[in-house]
Amino acid sequence: MPLYHLQKNNRCMIEKLPVNHLLKSLGVREGMTVSVMSRQPMGGPIVIGIGKRSIAIARDVAEQIFVKEVN
């Protein structure tokens, strides 16, 4: 499932990332567990939480990140 389709407060594990050097430099890696903190309206970015950090990811990139929900 693409990351962008998850609802707020859902946790997920990243299964597949696009080739994107910015994500890599921000520390986003396959196998990490992240939480969806917010989704901006009108096709805006999604904000995810990784540890104590918050990262905004554009919709087109978030649709290329595939995740699996975890509880």
Residue, then its C-alpha position, 0 to 999 in steps of 0.5 A: m500500500p502506498l504511504y500516502h493512502l494511510q490515515k493519520n496516527n497509523r503506524c507502518m513499516i517501509e517495504k520499498l522506497p523509490v530511488n531518492h537521495l533526499l529520502k536517504s539523506l533524511g534517514v528514511r530507510e526500508g524496514m523502518t517503522v514510521s507513523v503518519m502524523s498528518r495529511q495536508p488537504m488538497g493533495g498536499p504533503i504527508v508528515i511522518g514521524i521517525g523517532k523524535r523527528s517529523i518529515a514532510i514528504a510530497r504526495d508524488v514521492a509518498e505515493q511511491i513509498f510502499v508500506k505495510e501497516v503494523n500495530 
